[in-house]
Amino acid sequence: MLRKGAIDASEGRKVAIPFNMRNGIAICLGKGNGRWLNTAPHGAGRIISRAKAKKQITMREFENSMKGIYSSSVCAGTLDESPMAYKPAGEILELIKPTVEVISMIKPKLNIKDTGE
């Protein structure tokens, strides 16, 4: 079966669900929830398009959101990847409770992305 935007969350299956550059990744165990077709989301998902992110998010906002995480990739070329372009991690964690058990969160200390330069 193929479910767009989803990963296999069969019972006991270890999965990683990435959020954004700042919030990192949730390491989870699948619950095998048939109502979710034994799946979970493959990531946080965008709340604004790449084009809108580049127009609406300022460099100052982006820089402030990444405080405490070393990155040479916080620049105009990656504005569309800023944390504000994605759904909030807390919201996602709440919504995925029926399909996975979160065993740990991995918060980035270093983030590297292609800057497009």
Secondary structure, DSSP 8 states (H G I E B T S, - for coil): ---TTEEE--TT-EEEEE--TTT-EEEEEE---GGGTTEEESS--BSS-HHHHHHHS-HHHHHHHTTTSEES--SGGGGGGSGGGB--HHHHHHHTTTTEEEEEEE--SEE------
